[in-house]
Amino acid sequence: MVVAVAIFGIFLVVLVGLQGEFLKHDREVRVALFTHPAPLAVMARIRRDVLDSRGYPDPVGSWSQTPETLLLDVSSDDGPPRVVVWDFRDPTVARRLELKQGGEQVASWEARAVPHYEIDKWIAPDGRVGVLVTAKDNKGNVVVDQIVTPRAR
């Protein structure tokens, strides 16, 4: 009986220690997200663009699909489809460019003081190709790790 109580006591001490570590980590993550809203804004725009995209175009002008650039075919409200380019080549700036099919820029947006983003391909079980977005801060901590797939058409 004494052995069982001792083992149970050790188990409780370990659980209390783990809970303290989890709470500390949770507070740090919440503070980081609320003090740096730019990664949330970037992901919201990427998510919207990927969800509404019609596919991944061939290279446009000097832009092509790389781990630091993402090209998407999107519909436009005022005419022919456009190409959205996400440029993460500068590790502290996220740029979103909107181009006409000929390569002429019609809109741009950028977020500064963001983590370094990388883009990769992700294939869903049904064959759709999605976008894996990861971002790490200057200490190497993962800030963003999300998969976004276009809406089924």
Secondary structure, DSSP 8 states (H G I E B T S, - for coil): -HHHHHHHHHHHHHHHHHHHHHHHHHHHHHHHHHH--HHHHHHHHHHHHHHHEEE----BTTB--BTTEEEEEEEETTEEEEEEEEE--STTEEEEEEE-TTS-EEEEEEEES--EEEEEEEE-TTS-EEEEEEEE-TTS-EEEEEEE-----
